[in-house]
Amino acid sequence: MPVKKDKDGQRSVSAEVEVPGSPEQVWEAIATGEGISSWFVPSEVDGREGGTTKTHFGPGMTAVSTITQWNPPRSFTAEAAGESEAEPDNVATEWTVESRSGDTCVVRVVHRWFADTDDWDDQFEGHAYGWATSFFRMLSLYLEHYPGQECTSFQMSAFSETSAPEAWRKIRDALNIEPQEDRFAATSGAPESEGEVERLEITDPDLLRIRESSPHIAAALDGMDGEESFFHRFVSGHRSQSDDWDHRISRR
């Protein structure tokens, strides 16, 4: 998790997670546009050496990388050029899938960049923290409950005149998310949804350190009165006209 530095000036951070599934199933989830879009953000992948990956984080925020190594279902590397002085000149992101016994795999992501200063270390440690505590948990839920199914990710936002912790408590109350309960069901008048709450307990010393040292993570936690709204995970669904369950993974 901490930034590693070699004698040639290359720096790197990494994060990994063990997930259910065969290498082929896991590869489908991390190396195709449909798979990535189901648990991360809307994405497109031209799966070949020389192809591109596009990840859409919002209007005007599309990250484009060129695939420089493609070895399904084991690994691929994509490189992106820095677009501003606030970014390194070039960042390579390597994804690997390692098969484990018991029909599970370890997914590892490594970000590599060259720099002769520590200017971007906090930023990249924050990226690794996000993979470990947020998106990799979503990947695990997706592969556990909905492998191979196509889901849709979306984001909603609104302004509130209340404080951040009070705004979260109102959302939590509307969804009937109780502090010690493992299930939730929305109250009358709120969008229909129900499911299981997936809680996050951070014990890894490196992750705990990054919570304090990474500026944007510390800022997100500051003033929340102990509420950690974006660390709640749940699997939700609604009943369709065919009386089958149409499931979605949601993140708050």
C-alpha positions in Angstrom: 0.0 0.0 0.0 2.7 2.6 0.8 4.5 4.2 -2.2 7.4 2.1 -3.4 10.4 3.8 -5.0 13.2 2.2 -7.0 16.7 3.6 -7.9 15.6 4.7 -11.4 12.9 7.0 -10.1 9.9 4.8 -10.7 7.2 4.9 -8.0 4.3 2.6 -7.5 1.3 1.8 -5.3 -0.8 -1.4 -5.3 -4.0 -2.9 -3.9 -5.4 -6.4 -4.1 -8.5 -8.4 -3.2 -9.5 -12.0 -3.3 -12.7 -12.6 -5.1 -14.9 -15.6 -6.0 -14.8 -17.0 -9.6 -12.6 -18.5 -12.2 -9.9 -16.5 -14.0 -12.2 -16.3 -17.0 -15.1 -15.0 -14.9 -12.9 -12.4 -13.1 -11.3 -11.3 -16.4 -14.7 -10.6 -17.8 -15.5 -8.4 -14.8 -12.2 -6.3 -14.9 -11.2 -6.3 -18.6 -14.4 -5.7 -20.5 -16.5 -2.5 -20.8 -19.7 -4.3 -19.7 -18.0 -6.0 -16.7 -16.3 -2.9 -15.4 -19.4 -0.8 -15.9 -21.3 -3.2 -13.6 -19.2 -2.4 -10.5 -17.1 0.7 -11.2 -18.0 3.5 -13.5 -19.3 3.4 -17.2 -16.4 2.1 -19.2 -15.4 1.0 -22.7 -12.5 -1.4 -23.5 -11.0 -2.2 -26.9 -9.4 -5.4 -25.7 -6.2 -5.8 -27.6 -2.6 -4.5 -27.5 -2.8 -1.0 -29.0 -6.5 -0.7 -28.0 -7.9 1.8 -25.5 -9.7 1.9 -22.3 -12.2 4.7 -21.5 -13.6 5.3 -18.0 -16.3 8.0 -17.6 -16.3 9.6 -14.2 -18.8 12.3 -15.2 -19.4 15.1 -17.7 -16.1 16.1 -19.1 -14.2 13.6 -16.9 -13.3 10.7 -19.2 -9.9 9.0 -18.6 -8.4 7.4 -21.8 -5.5 5.0 -21.7 -3.7 2.9 -24.3 -3.3 -0.8 -23.7 0.4 -1.7 -24.0 0.1 -5.3 -22.8 -2.8 -7.7 -23.2 -2.6 -11.3 -21.9 -6.2 -12.7 -21.2 -7.2 -13.9 -18.7 -4.2 -13.1 -16.7 -3.0 -9.5 -17.1 -3.1 -6.3 -19.0 -1.4 -2.9 -18.8 -2.8 0.5 -19.9 -0.8 3.7 -20.0 -2.2 7.3 -19.8 -0.3 10.5 -20.5 -0.6 13.3 -17.9 -3.0 16.1 -19.1 -1.9 18.8 -16.7 0.9 19.9 -14.4 -1.1 18.4 -11.6 -0.4 14.9 -12.9 2.7 12.9 -13.7 3.8 12.7 -17.4 2.8 9.1 -17.8 1.1 6.6 -15.5 0.9 2.8 -16.2 -1.8 0.8 -14.6 -1.3 -3.0 -14.5 -4.1 -5.4 -13.7 -3.4 -9.1 -12.8 -5.5 -12.1 -12.0 -4.0 -14.9 -10.0 -5.9 -18.2 -9.5 -6.2 -19.6 -6.0 -7.6 -22.8 -4.7 -11.3 -23.0 -3.9 -12.4 -21.3 -7.1 -11.2 -17.8 -6.1 -8.7 -15.4 -7.6 -6.6 -12.5 -6.4 -7.1 -9.3 -8.4 -4.2 -6.8 -8.1 -3.9 -3.3 -9.5 -0.6 -1.5 -9.6 -0.1 2.2 -10.6 3.4 3.1 -11.7 4.8 6.5 -12.5 8.2 8.3 -12.8 8.9 11.3 -10.5 11.8 12.9 -8.7 9.6 14.5 -6.1 7.0 13.3 -3.6 4.4 15.6 -5.0 2.0 12.9 -6.2 2.6 10.3 -3.4 -0.4 11.2 -1.3 -2.7 11.3 -4.4 -1.7 7.8 -5.5 -1.9 6.4 -2.0 -5.4 7.8 -2.0 -6.1 5.9 -5.2 -4.9 2.6 -3.6 -7.0 3.3 -0.5 -10.1 3.8 -2.8 -9.5 0.5 -4.5 -9.0 -1.4 -1.2 -11.9 0.0 0.8 -14.4 0.9 -1.9 -14.4 -0.4 -5.4 -12.8 -3.8 -4.8 -15.5 -4.4 -2.2 -18.0 -3.6 -5.0 -16.2 -6.0 -7.3 -16.4 -8.8 -4.7 -20.1 -8.2 -4.2 -20.7 -8.3 -7.9 -18.8 -11.5 -8.5 -20.4 -13.1 -5.4 -24.0 -12.3 -6.3 -24.2 -11.4 -10.0 -21.3 -12.9 -12.0 -21.7 -12.4 -15.7 -24.8 -10.3 -15.4 -24.9 -6.8 -16.9 -25.7 -4.1 -14.4 -25.9 -0.3 -14.7 -24.0 2.1 -12.5 -25.2 5.7 -12.0 -24.8 8.6 -9.7 -27.2 11.1 -8.3 -26.4 14.3 -6.4 -28.1 17.3 -4.8 -27.3 20.3 -2.7 -28.3 20.4 1.0 -28.4 23.3 3.4 -27.9 21.0 6.3 -24.5 19.8 7.6 -22.9 16.7 6.0 -23.6 14.3 8.9 -27.2 15.5 9.2 -27.7 15.1 5.4 -26.4 11.5 5.7 -28.6 10.8 8.7 -31.7 11.8 6.7 -30.7 9.5 3.9 -30.0 6.7 6.3 -33.3 7.2 8.0 -35.2 7.2 4.7 -33.6 3.8 3.9 -34.1 2.5 7.4 -30.4 1.7 7.7 -30.0 1.1 11.5 -26.5 1.1 13.0 -26.6 -2.5 14.1 -28.9 -4.0 11.5 -27.8 -6.1 8.5 -30.9 -5.3 6.3 -32.7 -2.3 5.1 -36.0 -1.4 3.5 -36.9 2.1 2.3 -39.7 3.9 4.2 -42.9 5.0 2.5 -42.3 7.9 0.1 -38.7 7.0 -0.6 -37.6 5.1 -3.8 -38.5 1.4 -3.4 -35.5 -0.6 -2.4 -34.4 -3.3 0.1 -31.4 -5.5 0.7 -28.5 -6.3 2.9 -26.1 -3.9 4.4 -22.4 -4.6 3.9 -20.3 -2.8 6.5 -16.7 -1.8 6.3 -14.3 -2.2 9.2 -10.8 -0.9 8.5 -8.0 -2.5 10.5 -5.0 -2.6 8.1 -2.4 -0.2 9.5 -1.5 1.2 6.1 -5.1 2.0 5.3 -5.6 3.7 8.7 -2.4 5.8 8.1 -3.7 6.9 4.7 -7.0 8.0 6.3 -5.0 10.5 8.2 -2.3 11.5 5.7 -4.2 11.7 2.4 -5.7 15.2 2.1 -8.8 14.3 0.1 -9.7 11.3 2.3 -9.1 13.3 5.5 -11.2 16.1 4.1 -14.1 13.8 3.3 -14.1 12.4 6.9 -13.6 15.8 8.6 -16.7 17.1 10.3 -18.8 13.9 9.8 -19.3 13.4 13.6 -18.2 9.8 13.3 -20.6 9.2 10.4 -18.9 7.4 7.5 -21.7 7.6 4.9 -19.7 6.5 1.8 -18.4 3.4 3.6 -21.9 1.8 3.6 -22.4 -0.9 0.9 -25.5 -2.7 0.2 -27.1 -5.1 -2.4 -30.5 -3.8 -3.4 -33.2 -4.9 -5.8 -36.8 -4.4 -6.8 -39.5 -6.8 -8.1 -40.1 -6.6 -11.8 -43.4 -7.3 -13.7 -42.2 -10.8 -14.3 -42.0 -11.4 -10.5 -38.3 -12.0 -10.8 -35.8 -10.0 -8.8 -34.0 -7.3 -10.8 -30.9 -6.7 -8.7 -28.5 -3.7 -8.6 -25.5 -3.0 -6.5 -25.6 0.4 -4.9 -23.0 2.5 -3.0 -23.5 5.2 -0.4 
